[in-house]
Amino acid sequence: VTAECAALGLPMVVVYKVKALESILFSLAVRARFFALPNLIAGREIVRELFQWQVTPHTIAQEMLRIITNLKYHRQMGRDLDDVR
């Protein structure tokens, strides 16, 4: 889905929430800095990724409001996603 949104130039926030045991096992096995495809392709954070304990209604809403209300941030994310495409 993140690849499709990136191809369309749609700003987004990506969230990951899994069971506690899966989270521990995954963090031990994988040492990647990013997981969302646009960030992996760019080699840097373009879209915000929220993991486990960061995934709350408040943090999701906060990032979505930033995307909606901060025109400079919105446009920059769109340009960065265009570069990924």
N, CA, C and O atoms as a Maestro MAE file, in Angstrom:
{
 s_m_m2io_version
 :::
 2.0.0
}

f_m_ct {
 s_m_title
 :::
 protein
 m_atom[340] {
  # First column is atom index #
  i_m_mmod_type
  r_m_x_coord
  r_m_y_coord
  r_m_z_coord
  i_m_residue_number
  s_m_chain_name
  s_m_pdb_residue_name
  s_m_pdb_atom_name
  i_m_atomic_number
  :::
  1 25 0.825 -1.183 0.000 1 A "VAL " " N  " 7
  2 3 0.000 0.000 0.000 1 A "VAL " " CA " 6
  3 2 0.873 1.252 0.000 1 A "VAL " " C  " 6
  4 15 0.547 2.236 -0.663 1 A "VAL " " O  " 8
  5 25 1.981 1.218 0.741 2 A "THR " " N  " 7
  6 3 2.847 2.400 0.768 2 A "THR " " CA " 6
  7 2 3.453 2.673 -0.602 2 A "THR " " C  " 6
  8 15 3.675 3.830 -0.962 2 A "THR " " O  " 8
  9 25 3.721 1.622 -1.368 3 A "ALA " " N  " 7
  10 3 4.251 1.807 -2.723 3 A "ALA " " CA " 6
  11 2 3.202 2.466 -3.618 3 A "ALA " " C  " 6
  12 15 3.525 3.348 -4.413 3 A "ALA " " O  " 8
  13 25 1.956 2.038 -3.487 4 A "GLU " " N  " 7
  14 3 0.878 2.631 -4.285 4 A "GLU " " CA " 6
  15 2 0.677 4.098 -3.932 4 A "GLU " " C  " 6
  16 15 0.522 4.937 -4.819 4 A "GLU " " O  " 8
  17 25 0.680 4.410 -2.646 5 A "CYS " " N  " 7
  18 3 0.533 5.807 -2.222 5 A "CYS " " CA " 6
  19 2 1.714 6.643 -2.709 5 A "CYS " " C  " 6
  20 15 1.535 7.780 -3.145 5 A "CYS " " O  " 8
  21 25 2.910 6.084 -2.633 6 A "ALA " " N  " 7
  22 3 4.092 6.802 -3.112 6 A "ALA " " CA " 6
  23 2 3.987 7.060 -4.610 6 A "ALA " " C  " 6
  24 15 4.307 8.153 -5.078 6 A "ALA " " O  " 8
  25 25 3.539 6.057 -5.360 7 A "ALA " " N  " 7
  26 3 3.391 6.216 -6.811 7 A "ALA " " CA " 6
  27 2 2.386 7.303 -7.159 7 A "ALA " " C  " 6
  28 15 2.505 7.965 -8.190 7 A "ALA " " O  " 8
  29 25 1.393 7.483 -6.292 8 A "LEU " " N  " 7
  30 3 0.378 8.517 -6.508 8 A "LEU " " CA " 6
  31 2 0.773 9.855 -5.885 8 A "LEU " " C  " 6
  32 15 0.075 10.855 -6.054 8 A "LEU " " O  " 8
  33 25 1.909 9.868 -5.156 9 A "GLY " " N  " 7
  34 3 2.363 11.094 -4.510 9 A "GLY " " CA " 6
  35 2 1.509 11.503 -3.325 9 A "GLY " " C  " 6
  36 15 1.414 12.689 -3.007 9 A "GLY " " O  " 8
  37 25 0.886 10.532 -2.669 10 A "LEU " " N  " 7
  38 3 -0.009 10.817 -1.551 10 A "LEU " " CA " 6
  39 2 0.742 10.827 -0.223 10 A "LEU " " C  " 6
  40 15 1.301 9.804 0.172 10 A "LEU " " O  " 8
  41 25 0.765 11.962 0.471 11 A "PRO " " N  " 7
  42 3 1.381 11.992 1.802 11 A "PRO " " CA " 6
  43 2 0.685 11.001 2.730 11 A "PRO " " C  " 6
  44 15 -0.516 10.762 2.611 11 A "PRO " " O  " 8
  45 25 1.454 10.429 3.652 12 A "MET " " N  " 7
  46 3 0.910 9.377 4.514 12 A "MET " " CA " 6
  47 2 1.703 9.278 5.801 12 A "MET " " C  " 6
  48 15 2.792 9.837 5.925 12 A "MET " " O  " 8
  49 25 1.142 8.563 6.746 13 A "VAL " " N  " 7
  50 3 1.849 8.120 7.944 13 A "VAL " " CA " 6
  51 2 1.673 6.609 7.986 13 A "VAL " " C  " 6
  52 15 0.593 6.094 7.694 13 A "VAL " " O  " 8
  53 25 2.739 5.901 8.350 14 A "VAL " " N  " 7
  54 3 2.710 4.433 8.367 14 A "VAL " " CA " 6
  55 2 2.773 3.975 9.820 14 A "VAL " " C  " 6
  56 15 3.600 4.460 10.592 14 A "VAL " " O  " 8
  57 25 1.894 3.035 10.195 15 A "VAL " " N  " 7
  58 3 1.870 2.527 11.566 15 A "VAL " " CA " 6
  59 2 2.068 1.014 11.571 15 A "VAL " " C  " 6
  60 15 1.595 0.302 10.685 15 A "VAL " " O  " 8
  61 25 2.779 0.546 12.594 16 A "TYR " " N  " 7
  62 3 3.025 -0.882 12.782 16 A "TYR " " CA " 6
  63 2 2.712 -1.221 14.226 16 A "TYR " " C  " 6
  64 15 3.298 -0.655 15.149 16 A "TYR " " O  " 8
  65 25 1.796 -2.138 14.415 17 A "LYS " " N  " 7
  66 3 1.480 -2.595 15.764 17 A "LYS " " CA " 6
  67 2 1.244 -4.096 15.692 17 A "LYS " " C  " 6
  68 15 0.347 -4.560 14.988 17 A "LYS " " O  " 8
  69 25 2.057 -4.850 16.425 18 A "VAL " " N  " 7
  70 3 1.951 -6.310 16.438 18 A "VAL " " CA " 6
  71 2 1.959 -6.783 17.890 18 A "VAL " " C  " 6
  72 15 2.138 -5.984 18.809 18 A "VAL " " O  " 8
  73 25 1.767 -8.063 18.086 19 A "LYS " " N  " 7
  74 3 1.808 -8.638 19.427 19 A "LYS " " CA " 6
  75 2 3.194 -8.431 20.026 19 A "LYS " " C  " 6
  76 15 4.187 -8.371 19.301 19 A "LYS " " O  " 8
  77 25 3.257 -8.324 21.351 20 A "ALA " " N  " 7
  78 3 4.510 -8.020 22.054 20 A "ALA " " CA " 6
  79 2 5.619 -9.024 21.721 20 A "ALA " " C  " 6
  80 15 6.750 -8.621 21.448 20 A "ALA " " O  " 8
  81 25 5.312 -10.309 21.740 21 A "LEU " " N  " 7
  82 3 6.326 -11.326 21.455 21 A "LEU " " CA " 6
  83 2 6.845 -11.190 20.028 21 A "LEU " " C  " 6
  84 15 8.050 -11.284 19.792 21 A "LEU " " O  " 8
  85 25 5.945 -10.969 19.083 22 A "GLU " " N  " 7
  86 3 6.367 -10.779 17.696 22 A "GLU " " CA " 6
  87 2 7.269 -9.553 17.564 22 A "GLU " " C  " 6
  88 15 8.239 -9.569 16.807 22 A "GLU " " O  " 8
  89 25 6.951 -8.510 18.290 23 A "SER " " N  " 7
  90 3 7.749 -7.292 18.253 23 A "SER " " CA " 6
  91 2 9.165 -7.541 18.763 23 A "SER " " C  " 6
  92 15 10.136 -7.070 18.172 23 A "SER " " O  " 8
  93 25 9.274 -8.276 19.849 24 A "ILE " " N  " 7
  94 3 10.593 -8.578 20.421 24 A "ILE " " CA " 6
  95 2 11.397 -9.440 19.459 24 A "ILE " " C  " 6
  96 15 12.561 -9.146 19.187 24 A "ILE " " O  " 8
  97 25 10.789 -10.499 18.943 25 A "LEU " " N  " 7
  98 3 11.486 -11.381 18.003 25 A "LEU " " CA " 6
  99 2 11.905 -10.635 16.734 25 A "LEU " " C  " 6
  100 15 13.010 -10.820 16.225 25 A "LEU " " O  " 8
  101 25 11.018 -9.807 16.245 26 A "PHE " " N  " 7
  102 3 11.306 -9.045 15.033 26 A "PHE " " CA " 6
  103 2 12.453 -8.064 15.264 26 A "PHE " " C  " 6
  104 15 13.336 -7.936 14.416 26 A "PHE " " O  " 8
  105 25 12.449 -7.374 16.400 27 A "SER " " N  " 7
  106 3 13.497 -6.405 16.679 27 A "SER " " CA " 6
  107 2 14.848 -7.088 16.862 27 A "SER " " C  " 6
  108 15 15.884 -6.490 16.572 27 A "SER " " O  " 8
  109 25 14.852 -8.329 17.336 28 A "LEU " " N  " 7
  110 3 16.107 -9.071 17.473 28 A "LEU " " CA " 6
  111 2 16.630 -9.557 16.122 28 A "LEU " " C  " 6
  112 15 17.839 -9.626 15.903 28 A "LEU " " O  " 8
  113 25 15.713 -9.890 15.223 29 A "ALA " " N  " 7
  114 3 16.092 -10.470 13.937 29 A "ALA " " CA " 6
  115 2 16.406 -9.424 12.870 29 A "ALA " " C  " 6
  116 15 17.226 -9.671 11.986 29 A "ALA " " O  " 8
  117 25 15.766 -8.269 12.943 30 A "VAL " " N  " 7
  118 3 15.891 -7.275 11.875 30 A "VAL " " CA " 6
  119 2 16.474 -5.986 12.432 30 A "VAL " " C  " 6
  120 15 16.005 -5.457 13.439 30 A "VAL " " O  " 8
  121 25 17.486 -5.500 11.769 31 A "ARG " " N  " 7
  122 3 18.127 -4.260 12.200 31 A "ARG " " CA " 6
  123 2 17.962 -3.159 11.154 31 A "ARG " " C  " 6
  124 15 18.884 -2.377 10.919 31 A "ARG " " O  " 8
  125 25 16.806 -3.102 10.536 32 A "ALA " " N  " 7
  126 3 16.550 -2.083 9.514 32 A "ALA " " CA " 6
  127 2 16.132 -0.782 10.192 32 A "ALA " " C  " 6
  128 15 15.459 -0.786 11.223 32 A "ALA " " O  " 8
  129 25 16.545 0.321 9.591 33 A "ARG " " N  " 7
  130 3 16.176 1.635 10.116 33 A "ARG " " CA " 6
  131 2 14.748 2.013 9.709 33 A "ARG " " C  " 6
  132 15 14.026 2.673 10.456 33 A "ARG " " O  " 8
  133 25 14.363 1.577 8.508 34 A "PHE " " N  " 7
  134 3 13.034 1.878 7.976 34 A "PHE " " CA " 6
  135 2 12.375 0.595 7.487 34 A "PHE " " C  " 6
  136 15 13.046 -0.395 7.198 34 A "PHE " " O  " 8
  137 25 11.041 0.631 7.401 35 A "PHE " " N  " 7
  138 3 10.298 -0.507 6.895 35 A "PHE " " CA " 6
  139 2 9.360 -0.123 5.756 35 A "PHE " " C  " 6
  140 15 9.035 -0.959 4.913 35 A "PHE " " O  " 8
  141 25 8.925 1.129 5.724 36 A "ALA " " N  " 7
  142 3 8.028 1.585 4.661 36 A "ALA " " CA " 6
  143 2 8.818 1.699 3.364 36 A "ALA " " C  " 6
  144 15 9.918 2.252 3.347 36 A "ALA " " O  " 8
  145 25 8.264 1.182 2.294 37 A "LEU " " N  " 7
  146 3 8.959 1.134 1.012 37 A "LEU " " CA " 6
  147 2 9.477 2.496 0.534 37 A "LEU " " C  " 6
  148 15 10.613 2.565 0.064 37 A "LEU " " O  " 8
  149 25 8.704 3.575 0.629 38 A "PRO " " N  " 7
  150 3 9.244 4.867 0.181 38 A "PRO " " CA " 6
  151 2 10.518 5.256 0.942 38 A "PRO " " C  " 6
  152 15 11.455 5.792 0.350 38 A "PRO " " O  " 8
  153 25 10.554 4.987 2.242 39 A "ASN " " N  " 7
  154 3 11.741 5.306 3.036 39 A "ASN " " CA " 6
  155 2 12.911 4.404 2.668 39 A "ASN " " C  " 6
  156 15 14.054 4.859 2.606 39 A "ASN " " O  " 8
  157 25 12.629 3.130 2.424 40 A "LEU " " N  " 7
  158 3 13.689 2.201 2.024 40 A "LEU " " CA " 6
  159 2 14.299 2.607 0.687 40 A "LEU " " C  " 6
  160 15 15.519 2.576 0.525 40 A "LEU " " O  " 8
  161 25 13.462 2.982 -0.258 41 A "ILE " " N  " 7
  162 3 13.951 3.389 -1.580 41 A "ILE " " CA " 6
  163 2 14.786 4.660 -1.472 41 A "ILE " " C  " 6
  164 15 15.848 4.764 -2.084 41 A "ILE " " O  " 8
  165 25 14.301 5.626 -0.690 42 A "ALA " " N  " 7
  166 3 14.993 6.905 -0.552 42 A "ALA " " CA " 6
  167 2 16.232 6.804 0.338 42 A "ALA " " C  " 6
  168 15 17.147 7.621 0.231 42 A "ALA " " O  " 8
  169 25 16.256 5.806 1.211 43 A "GLY " " N  " 7
  170 3 17.373 5.672 2.136 43 A "GLY " " CA " 6
  171 2 17.321 6.690 3.268 43 A "GLY " " C  " 6
  172 15 18.316 6.927 3.953 43 A "GLY " " O  " 8
  173 25 16.159 7.283 3.453 44 A "ARG " " N  " 7
  174 3 15.942 8.255 4.524 44 A "ARG " " CA " 6
  175 2 14.453 8.324 4.818 44 A "ARG " " C  " 6
  176 15 13.635 7.788 4.070 44 A "ARG " " O  " 8
  177 25 14.112 8.985 5.908 45 A "GLU " " N  " 7
  178 3 12.690 9.082 6.256 45 A "GLU " " CA " 6
  179 2 11.998 10.152 5.427 45 A "GLU " " C  " 6
  180 15 12.322 11.336 5.513 45 A "GLU " " O  " 8
  181 25 11.052 9.715 4.635 46 A "ILE " " N  " 7
  182 3 10.174 10.619 3.883 46 A "ILE " " CA " 6
  183 2 8.821 10.641 4.569 46 A "ILE " " C  " 6
  184 15 8.268 11.707 4.839 46 A "ILE " " O  " 8
  185 25 8.291 9.454 4.849 47 A "VAL " " N  " 7
  186 3 7.016 9.345 5.554 47 A "VAL " " CA " 6
  187 2 7.294 8.876 6.972 47 A "VAL " " C  " 6
  188 15 8.177 8.048 7.198 47 A "VAL " " O  " 8
  189 25 6.554 9.397 7.909 48 A "ARG " " N  " 7
  190 3 6.744 9.050 9.315 48 A "ARG " " CA " 6
  191 2 6.272 7.630 9.567 48 A "ARG " " C  " 6
  192 15 5.194 7.233 9.126 48 A "ARG " " O  " 8
  193 25 7.088 6.870 10.280 49 A "GLU " " N  " 7
  194 3 6.746 5.505 10.660 49 A "GLU " " CA " 6
  195 2 6.588 5.446 12.174 49 A "GLU " " C  " 6
  196 15 7.499 5.817 12.913 49 A "GLU " " O  " 8
  197 25 5.443 4.984 12.627 50 A "LEU " " N  " 7
  198 3 5.172 4.832 14.056 50 A "LEU " " CA " 6
  199 2 5.173 3.345 14.392 50 A "LEU " " C  " 6
  200 15 4.515 2.553 13.717 50 A "LEU " " O  " 8
  201 25 5.912 2.965 15.436 51 A "PHE " " N  " 7
  202 3 6.048 1.571 15.821 51 A "PHE " " CA " 6
  203 2 5.481 1.320 17.215 51 A "PHE " " C  " 6
  204 15 5.611 2.160 18.106 51 A "PHE " " O  " 8
  205 25 4.859 0.172 17.396 52 A "GLN " " N  " 7
  206 3 4.393 -0.370 18.672 52 A "GLN " " CA " 6
  207 2 3.857 0.679 19.627 52 A "GLN " " C  " 6
  208 15 2.726 1.142 19.482 52 A "GLN " " O  " 8
  209 25 4.673 1.056 20.608 53 A "TRP " " N  " 7
  210 3 4.217 1.952 21.671 53 A "TRP " " CA " 6
  211 2 3.929 3.363 21.159 53 A "TRP " " C  " 6
  212 15 3.220 4.118 21.824 53 A "TRP " " O  " 8
  213 25 4.463 3.737 19.991 54 A "GLN " " N  " 7
  214 3 4.213 5.061 19.413 54 A "GLN " " CA " 6
  215 2 2.826 5.139 18.771 54 A "GLN " " C  " 6
  216 15 2.308 6.230 18.532 54 A "GLN " " O  " 8
  217 25 2.234 3.987 18.496 55 A "VAL " " N  " 7
  218 3 0.949 3.939 17.796 55 A "VAL " " CA " 6
  219 2 -0.184 4.203 18.787 55 A "VAL " " C  " 6
  220 15 -0.652 3.297 19.476 55 A "VAL " " O  " 8
  221 25 -0.606 5.445 18.840 56 A "THR " " N  " 7
  222 3 -1.732 5.851 19.668 56 A "THR " " CA " 6
  223 2 -2.613 6.762 18.824 56 A "THR " " C  " 6
  224 15 -2.141 7.343 17.848 56 A "THR " " O  " 8
  225 25 -3.869 6.893 19.181 57 A "PRO " " N  " 7
  226 3 -4.719 7.825 18.432 57 A "PRO " " CA " 6
  227 2 -4.115 9.232 18.392 57 A "PRO " " C  " 6
  228 15 -4.212 9.924 17.378 57 A "PRO " " O  " 8
  229 25 -3.496 9.648 19.491 58 A "HIS " " N  " 7
  230 3 -2.910 10.988 19.561 58 A "HIS " " CA " 6
  231 2 -1.756 11.155 18.563 58 A "HIS " " C  " 6
  232 15 -1.715 12.142 17.829 58 A "HIS " " O  " 8
  233 25 -0.821 10.199 18.533 59 A "THR " " N  " 7
  234 3 0.332 10.356 17.639 59 A "THR " " CA " 6
  235 2 -0.070 10.250 16.166 59 A "THR " " C  " 6
  236 15 0.481 10.949 15.316 59 A "THR " " O  " 8
  237 25 -1.024 9.380 15.873 60 A "ILE " " N  " 7
  238 3 -1.499 9.277 14.487 60 A "ILE " " CA " 6
  239 2 -2.183 10.584 14.083 60 A "ILE " " C  " 6
  240 15 -1.909 11.133 13.016 60 A "ILE " " O  " 8
  241 25 -3.068 11.072 14.940 61 A "ALA " " N  " 7
  242 3 -3.772 12.324 14.644 61 A "ALA " " CA " 6
  243 2 -2.804 13.492 14.533 61 A "ALA " " C  " 6
  244 15 -2.959 14.351 13.665 61 A "ALA " " O  " 8
  245 25 -1.814 13.525 15.402 62 A "GLN " " N  " 7
  246 3 -0.819 14.599 15.386 62 A "GLN " " CA " 6
  247 2 -0.086 14.642 14.040 62 A "GLN " " C  " 6
  248 15 0.090 15.714 13.459 62 A "GLN " " O  " 8
  249 25 0.337 13.484 13.552 63 A "GLU " " N  " 7
  250 3 1.053 13.451 12.273 63 A "GLU " " CA " 6
  251 2 0.120 13.766 11.112 63 A "GLU " " C  " 6
  252 15 0.506 14.477 10.184 63 A "GLU " " O  " 8
  253 25 -1.096 13.248 11.153 64 A "MET " " N  " 7
  254 3 -2.054 13.552 10.081 64 A "MET " " CA " 6
  255 2 -2.395 15.035 10.055 64 A "MET " " C  " 6
  256 15 -2.490 15.631 8.982 64 A "MET " " O  " 8
  257 25 -2.580 15.635 11.225 65 A "LEU " " N  " 7
  258 3 -2.831 17.077 11.274 65 A "LEU " " CA " 6
  259 2 -1.644 17.867 10.728 65 A "LEU " " C  " 6
  260 15 -1.825 18.879 10.051 65 A "LEU " " O  " 8
  261 25 -0.439 17.408 11.023 66 A "ARG " " N  " 7
  262 3 0.754 18.078 10.482 66 A "ARG " " CA " 6
  263 2 0.749 18.029 8.959 66 A "ARG " " C  " 6
  264 15 1.047 19.025 8.299 66 A "ARG " " O  " 8
  265 25 0.411 16.872 8.405 67 A "ILE " " N  " 7
  266 3 0.355 16.727 6.955 67 A "ILE " " CA " 6
  267 2 -0.726 17.644 6.366 67 A "ILE " " C  " 6
  268 15 -0.514 18.275 5.330 67 A "ILE " " O  " 8
  269 25 -1.866 17.712 7.025 68 A "ILE " " N  " 7
  270 3 -2.995 18.486 6.506 68 A "ILE " " CA " 6
  271 2 -2.795 19.990 6.674 68 A "ILE " " C  " 6
  272 15 -3.122 20.765 5.775 68 A "ILE " " O  " 8
  273 25 -2.261 20.401 7.816 69 A "THR " " N  " 7
  274 3 -2.213 21.834 8.125 69 A "THR " " CA " 6
  275 2 -0.897 22.519 7.778 69 A "THR " " C  " 6
  276 15 -0.874 23.736 7.595 69 A "THR " " O  " 8
  277 25 0.191 21.774 7.682 70 A "ASN " " N  " 7
  278 3 1.490 22.372 7.390 70 A "ASN " " CA " 6
  279 2 1.756 22.216 5.892 70 A "ASN " " C  " 6
  280 15 2.250 21.182 5.443 70 A "ASN " " O  " 8
  281 25 1.427 23.242 5.140 71 A "LEU " " N  " 7
  282 3 1.517 23.182 3.679 71 A "LEU " " CA " 6
  283 2 2.945 22.903 3.201 71 A "LEU " " C  " 6
  284 15 3.141 22.154 2.244 71 A "LEU " " O  " 8
  285 25 3.930 23.492 3.852 72 A "LYS " " N  " 7
  286 3 5.332 23.266 3.473 72 A "LYS " " CA " 6
  287 2 5.708 21.791 3.653 72 A "LYS " " C  " 6
  288 15 6.334 21.192 2.778 72 A "LYS " " O  " 8
  289 25 5.323 21.216 4.786 73 A "TYR " " N  " 7
  290 3 5.589 19.805 5.079 73 A "TYR " " CA " 6
  291 2 4.880 18.903 4.062 73 A "TYR " " C  " 6
  292 15 5.469 17.954 3.544 73 A "TYR " " O  " 8
  293 25 3.625 19.208 3.787 74 A "HIS " " N  " 7
  294 3 2.819 18.449 2.830 74 A "HIS " " CA " 6
  295 2 3.462 18.468 1.444 74 A "HIS " " C  " 6
  296 15 3.608 17.427 0.804 74 A "HIS " " O  " 8
  297 25 3.837 19.639 0.995 75 A "ARG " " N  " 7
  298 3 4.439 19.758 -0.340 75 A "ARG " " CA " 6
  299 2 5.793 19.063 -0.425 75 A "ARG " " C  " 6
  300 15 6.108 18.426 -1.431 75 A "ARG " " O  " 8
  301 25 6.597 19.187 0.637 76 A "GLN " " N  " 7
  302 3 7.908 18.539 0.636 76 A "GLN " " CA " 6
  303 2 7.761 17.022 0.580 76 A "GLN " " C  " 6
  304 15 8.498 16.353 -0.144 76 A "GLN " " O  " 8
  305 25 6.816 16.478 1.339 77 A "MET " " N  " 7
  306 3 6.593 15.034 1.315 77 A "MET " " CA " 6
  307 2 6.144 14.615 -0.083 77 A "MET " " C  " 6
  308 15 6.584 13.585 -0.594 77 A "MET " " O  " 8
  309 25 5.269 15.409 -0.701 78 A "GLY " " N  " 7
  310 3 4.830 15.111 -2.058 78 A "GLY " " CA " 6
  311 2 5.988 15.114 -3.049 78 A "GLY " " C  " 6
  312 15 6.080 14.223 -3.893 78 A "GLY " " O  " 8
  313 25 6.881 16.114 -2.954 79 A "ARG " " N  " 7
  314 3 8.058 16.163 -3.839 79 A "ARG " " CA " 6
  315 2 8.980 14.973 -3.611 79 A "ARG " " C  " 6
  316 15 9.495 14.377 -4.556 79 A "ARG " " O  " 8
  317 25 9.178 14.637 -2.325 80 A "ASP " " N  " 7
  318 3 10.034 13.488 -2.011 80 A "ASP " " CA " 6
  319 2 9.432 12.194 -2.545 80 A "ASP " " C  " 6
  320 15 10.153 11.327 -3.037 80 A "ASP " " O  " 8
  321 25 8.122 12.066 -2.449 81 A "LEU " " N  " 7
  322 3 7.456 10.863 -2.984 81 A "LEU " " CA " 6
  323 2 7.536 10.841 -4.508 81 A "LEU " " C  " 6
  324 15 7.635 9.769 -5.104 81 A "LEU " " O  " 8
  325 25 7.495 12.007 -5.144 82 A "ASP " " N  " 7
  326 3 7.687 12.074 -6.605 82 A "ASP " " CA " 6
  327 2 9.080 11.559 -6.968 82 A "ASP " " C  " 6
  328 15 9.243 10.840 -7.954 82 A "ASP " " O  " 8
  329 25 10.085 11.931 -6.170 83 A "ASP " " N  " 7
  330 3 11.450 11.449 -6.417 83 A "ASP " " CA " 6
  331 2 11.535 9.938 -6.270 83 A "ASP " " C  " 6
  332 15 12.247 9.278 -7.027 83 A "ASP " " O  " 8
  333 25 10.819 9.390 -5.307 84 A "VAL " " N  " 7
  334 3 10.794 7.925 -5.115 84 A "VAL " " CA " 6
  335 2 10.177 7.247 -6.320 84 A "VAL " " C  " 6
  336 15 10.647 6.203 -6.772 84 A "VAL " " O  " 8
  337 25 9.115 7.852 -6.836 85 A "ARG " " N  " 7
  338 3 8.441 7.273 -8.013 85 A "ARG " " CA " 6
  339 2 9.382 7.266 -9.190 85 A "ARG " " C  " 6
  340 15 9.010 6.821 -10.275 85 A "ARG " " O  " 8
  :::
 }
 m_bond[339] {
  # First column is bond index #
  i_m_from
  i_m_to
  i_m_order
  :::
  1 1 2 1
  2 2 3 1
  3 3 4 2
  4 3 5 1
  5 5 6 1
  6 6 7 1
  7 7 8 2
  8 7 9 1
  9 9 10 1
  10 10 11 1
  11 11 12 2
  12 11 13 1
  13 13 14 1
  14 14 15 1
  15 15 16 2
  16 15 17 1
  17 17 18 1
  18 18 19 1
  19 19 20 2
  20 19 21 1
  21 21 22 1
  22 22 23 1
  23 23 24 2
  24 23 25 1
  25 25 26 1
  26 26 27 1
  27 27 28 2
  28 27 29 1
  29 29 30 1
  30 30 31 1
  31 31 32 2
  32 31 33 1
  33 33 34 1
  34 34 35 1
  35 35 36 2
  36 35 37 1
  37 37 38 1
  38 38 39 1
  39 39 40 2
  40 39 41 1
  41 41 42 1
  42 42 43 1
  43 43 44 2
  44 43 45 1
  45 45 46 1
  46 46 47 1
  47 47 48 2
  48 47 49 1
  49 49 50 1
  50 50 51 1
  51 51 52 2
  52 51 53 1
  53 53 54 1
  54 54 55 1
  55 55 56 2
  56 55 57 1
  57 57 58 1
  58 58 59 1
  59 59 60 2
  60 59 61 1
  61 61 62 1
  62 62 63 1
  63 63 64 2
  64 63 65 1
  65 65 66 1
  66 66 67 1
  67 67 68 2
  68 67 69 1
  69 69 70 1
  70 70 71 1
  71 71 72 2
  72 71 73 1
  73 73 74 1
  74 74 75 1
  75 75 76 2
  76 75 77 1
  77 77 78 1
  78 78 79 1
  79 79 80 2
  80 79 81 1
  81 81 82 1
  82 82 83 1
  83 83 84 2
  84 83 85 1
  85 85 86 1
  86 86 87 1
  87 87 88 2
  88 87 89 1
  89 89 90 1
  90 90 91 1
  91 91 92 2
  92 91 93 1
  93 93 94 1
  94 94 95 1
  95 95 96 2
  96 95 97 1
  97 97 98 1
  98 98 99 1
  99 99 100 2
  100 99 101 1
  101 101 102 1
  102 102 103 1
  103 103 104 2
  104 103 105 1
  105 105 106 1
  106 106 107 1
  107 107 108 2
  108 107 109 1
  109 109 110 1
  110 110 111 1
  111 111 112 2
  112 111 113 1
  113 113 114 1
  114 114 115 1
  115 115 116 2
  116 115 117 1
  117 117 118 1
  118 118 119 1
  119 119 120 2
  120 119 121 1
  121 121 122 1
  122 122 123 1
  123 123 124 2
  124 123 125 1
  125 125 126 1
  126 126 127 1
  127 127 128 2
  128 127 129 1
  129 129 130 1
  130 130 131 1
  131 131 132 2
  132 131 133 1
  133 133 134 1
  134 134 135 1
  135 135 136 2
  136 135 137 1
  137 137 138 1
  138 138 139 1
  139 139 140 2
  140 139 141 1
  141 141 142 1
  142 142 143 1
  143 143 144 2
  144 143 145 1
  145 145 146 1
  146 146 147 1
  147 147 148 2
  148 147 149 1
  149 149 150 1
  150 150 151 1
  151 151 152 2
  152 151 153 1
  153 153 154 1
  154 154 155 1
  155 155 156 2
  156 155 157 1
  157 157 158 1
  158 158 159 1
  159 159 160 2
  160 159 161 1
  161 161 162 1
  162 162 163 1
  163 163 164 2
  164 163 165 1
  165 165 166 1
  166 166 167 1
  167 167 168 2
  168 167 169 1
  169 169 170 1
  170 170 171 1
  171 171 172 2
  172 171 173 1
  173 173 174 1
  174 174 175 1
  175 175 176 2
  176 175 177 1
  177 177 178 1
  178 178 179 1
  179 179 180 2
  180 179 181 1
  181 181 182 1
  182 182 183 1
  183 183 184 2
  184 183 185 1
  185 185 186 1
  186 186 187 1
  187 187 188 2
  188 187 189 1
  189 189 190 1
  190 190 191 1
  191 191 192 2
  192 191 193 1
  193 193 194 1
  194 194 195 1
  195 195 196 2
  196 195 197 1
  197 197 198 1
  198 198 199 1
  199 199 200 2
  200 199 201 1
  201 201 202 1
  202 202 203 1
  203 203 204 2
  204 203 205 1
  205 205 206 1
  206 206 207 1
  207 207 208 2
  208 207 209 1
  209 209 210 1
  210 210 211 1
  211 211 212 2
  212 211 213 1
  213 213 214 1
  214 214 215 1
  215 215 216 2
  216 215 217 1
  217 217 218 1
  218 218 219 1
  219 219 220 2
  220 219 221 1
  221 221 222 1
  222 222 223 1
  223 223 224 2
  224 223 225 1
  225 225 226 1
  226 226 227 1
  227 227 228 2
  228 227 229 1
  229 229 230 1
  230 230 231 1
  231 231 232 2
  232 231 233 1
  233 233 234 1
  234 234 235 1
  235 235 236 2
  236 235 237 1
  237 237 238 1
  238 238 239 1
  239 239 240 2
  240 239 241 1
  241 241 242 1
  242 242 243 1
  243 243 244 2
  244 243 245 1
  245 245 246 1
  246 246 247 1
  247 247 248 2
  248 247 249 1
  249 249 250 1
  250 250 251 1
  251 251 252 2
  252 251 253 1
  253 253 254 1
  254 254 255 1
  255 255 256 2
  256 255 257 1
  257 257 258 1
  258 258 259 1
  259 259 260 2
  260 259 261 1
  261 261 262 1
  262 262 263 1
  263 263 264 2
  264 263 265 1
  265 265 266 1
  266 266 267 1
  267 267 268 2
  268 267 269 1
  269 269 270 1
  270 270 271 1
  271 271 272 2
  272 271 273 1
  273 273 274 1
  274 274 275 1
  275 275 276 2
  276 275 277 1
  277 277 278 1
  278 278 279 1
  279 279 280 2
  280 279 281 1
  281 281 282 1
  282 282 283 1
  283 283 284 2
  284 283 285 1
  285 285 286 1
  286 286 287 1
  287 287 288 2
  288 287 289 1
  289 289 290 1
  290 290 291 1
  291 291 292 2
  292 291 293 1
  293 293 294 1
  294 294 295 1
  295 295 296 2
  296 295 297 1
  297 297 298 1
  298 298 299 1
  299 299 300 2
  300 299 301 1
  301 301 302 1
  302 302 303 1
  303 303 304 2
  304 303 305 1
  305 305 306 1
  306 306 307 1
  307 307 308 2
  308 307 309 1
  309 309 310 1
  310 310 311 1
  311 311 312 2
  312 311 313 1
  313 313 314 1
  314 314 315 1
  315 315 316 2
  316 315 317 1
  317 317 318 1
  318 318 319 1
  319 319 320 2
  320 319 321 1
  321 321 322 1
  322 322 323 1
  323 323 324 2
  324 323 325 1
  325 325 326 1
  326 326 327 1
  327 327 328 2
  328 327 329 1
  329 329 330 1
  330 330 331 1
  331 331 332 2
  332 331 333 1
  333 333 334 1
  334 334 335 1
  335 335 336 2
  336 335 337 1
  337 337 338 1
  338 338 339 1
  339 339 340 2
  :::
 }
}
